[in-house]
Amino acid sequence: MIGASNVARQWIIDAIRAQPDSTILNVLSSSEERGAGFAAENGIPAHTTDIDAILADRKVDAVYISTANQFHCRQTLAAAAAGKNVLCEKPIALDVADAKKMIVACREAGVVLGINHHLRCNAMHQKLRQLLREGTIGRLNAVRVFHANFLPEALHGWRVNDPDGGGLILDSTIHDIDTLRFLIGSNPTHVMAMTQSGRLAHDGVEDGIMVVMRFPGDVLVQIHGSYTVPFSEGGVEFYGSGGVLIGRDCMSQRAAGRLFMRNADGEREIPVQHHNLYHYALAAFSSAVRGAGHPAATGEDGLAALAIALAIRESARTGRQIEVEIP
């Protein structure tokens, strides 16, 4: 584990250990004290401040990277050079050029690169994707995503004070982007955005956002995201020519969400068999490492989500509509 992070503690350690024949061997932290405490708290046999100690270990088949965003690229490149498979937290990197370097390096090294976009692993989103592909609500006209919540103080840090690597767009909105790509099956062509700052974040870092996007087929999408809205239930709404699909309480890390369809016959709930999002993601990654299938979100998925997120950031900073370019 490269990074003694909160997401690692809360979700990933359990998900790794839920996989057959998977063991956590070491954890890296920039702080000796934090690393020692993290290892002791989570039953990890070793800790280090030196990434080479992990990458030189022949028993290590894969690394999970959850350090601050600006370190993702160099640590992935180092892992690939050492022949280690990589599951990296989002965003894949801070710029598209670095993301491309990561993808190429892992491809040339013959190792797997997965990006931890967990929301596409929610069973409700997977059911919703199936229904959309089946044409259940006819031609898609518009989509609304509401992903406003209240950021716990323990997660503040770089998220609210780093103008380059922090902020809502690269921390949360990028998940919405990946989820939309997963559900709609295409990339937006244009984006427009306005942001808020100062309710929780500072130094110009955004803590609220409204986005309008245009997808192929003249589909309009709205996203509302925030760090500063308590008691909000995140969800999605898909508006078609023959009905509406509504997902409620489905934009979190929990195995949660209720799916409803509303049409001429009224509203009915569609059953969803939930599973742990991170268990699902780690199972897909582990299978890919063993040569079967691919990660739930690939490096290419991570690059596309990043390119769109950066277009949204540019729109918010310039006040202009931005045409999306994904290399």
Disulfide bonds with the S-S distance in Angstrom:
none
